């Protein structure tokens, strides 16, 4: 499946701003992991009031980022939510035609980076509590390359394809009941030009 079939490409500032709220971005990430959840379940994970979480879930739904899922409880009183797509993609080219759009994209990118950095910091702080197998498998690397824009784009596509293959492998294994030794794993990549 190509990226365009799997991921919703965000092209408008309203949707970008809806996702770029710190709590909403966190809720979206948690829903992506859980696949379905209620406001109560998510509120417990983020340590916020259910009413506040419900409000932010409705905002994400207004922008088509999440949608109601089939109820999973018998009483049917709680709303279940799920991501509306496998993921989202946000590209600079969709926000550079106006200063306010570029500023919104930069602010969103900074928020997402900080949240990802917080995830890695939390891992570093908790590393001693993970098994040797997990700490050996974990990686933090930096490569400093000399590439053209086309080469960087090709590298990004190849890395994307590799990660998607592993994502599909993991989901298929879990669906088949193979959950032994599996944990949630975050893979963050950044490819950008710089000058020295």
LINGI-V106861 format. One record per backbone hydrogen bond with DSSP energy under -0.5 kcal/mol. NH is the residue of the N-H (numbers start at 0). CO is the residue of the C=O. E is the energy in kcal/mol with one decimal. If there is no record, write none. Layout:
# LINGI-V106861
NH,CO,E ; NH,CO,E
This chain:
# LINGI-V106861
4,1,-0.7 ; 5,1,-1.6 ; 6,2,-3.3 ; 7,86,-2.8 ; 8,6,-0.6 ; 9,7,-0.7 ; 9,88,-2.6 ; 10,8,-0.5 ; 15,11,-2.1 ; 16,12,-3.1 ; 17,13,-1.9 ; 18,14,-2.1 ; 19,15,-2.1 ; 20,17,-0.6 ; 24,20,-3.0 ; 25,21,-1.7 ; 26,22,-2.7 ; 27,23,-2.9 ; 28,24,-2.1 ; 29,25,-2.4 ; 30,26,-2.5 ; 31,27,-2.2 ; 32,28,-1.8 ; 33,29,-2.8 ; 34,30,-2.6 ; 35,33,-1.1 ; 36,80,-1.7 ; 38,78,-0.6 ; 41,37,-2.3 ; 42,38,-2.9 ; 43,39,-1.8 ; 44,40,-1.2 ; 45,41,-1.9 ; 46,42,-1.1 ; 47,42,-1.7 ; 52,48,-2.3 ; 53,49,-2.9 ; 54,50,-2.0 ; 55,51,-2.1 ; 56,52,-2.5 ; 57,53,-2.2 ; 58,54,-1.8 ; 59,55,-2.1 ; 60,56,-2.3 ; 61,57,-2.5 ; 62,58,-1.0 ; 63,60,-2.0 ; 64,59,-2.4 ; 65,59,-0.7 ; 66,81,-2.8 ; 68,79,-3.0 ; 79,68,-0.5 ; 80,36,-2.9 ; 81,66,-2.4 ; 83,64,-2.4 ; 85,5,-1.8 ; 86,5,-0.8 ; 88,7,-2.4 ; 90,9,-0.6 ; 93,90,-1.6 ; 94,91,-2.4 ; 95,91,-0.5 ; 101,97,-2.5 ; 102,98,-2.5 ; 103,99,-1.8 ; 104,100,-2.3 ; 105,101,-2.4 ; 106,102,-2.5 ; 107,103,-2.4 ; 108,104,-2.6 ; 109,105,-2.3 ; 110,106,-2.1 ; 111,107,-2.7 ; 112,108,-2.4 ; 113,109,-2.6 ; 114,110,-2.5 ; 115,111,-2.3 ; 116,112,-3.0 ; 117,113,-2.3 ; 118,114,-1.7 ; 119,115,-2.0 ; 120,116,-2.7 ; 121,117,-2.4 ; 122,118,-2.0 ; 123,119,-2.6 ; 124,120,-2.5 ; 125,121,-1.7 ; 126,122,-1.1 ; 128,125,-2.4 ; 129,126,-1.8 ; 134,130,-2.4 ; 135,131,-2.5 ; 136,132,-1.9 ; 137,133,-1.9 ; 144,142,-0.7 ; 146,144,-0.5 ; 151,147,-2.4 ; 152,148,-2.4 ; 153,149,-2.3 ; 154,150,-2.6 ; 155,151,-2.5 ; 156,152,-2.2 ; 157,153,-2.4 ; 158,154,-2.5 ; 159,155,-2.5 ; 160,156,-2.5 ; 161,157,-2.1 ; 162,158,-2.5 ; 163,159,-2.5 ; 164,160,-2.0 ; 165,161,-1.9 ; 166,162,-2.5 ; 167,163,-2.7 ; 168,164,-2.3 ; 169,165,-2.6 ; 170,166,-2.5 ; 171,167,-2.5 ; 172,168,-2.2 ; 173,169,-2.4 ; 174,170,-2.6 ; 175,171,-1.5 ; 176,173,-1.8 ; 177,172,-2.9 ; 178,176,-1.5 ; 181,178,-1.9 ; 187,185,-0.5
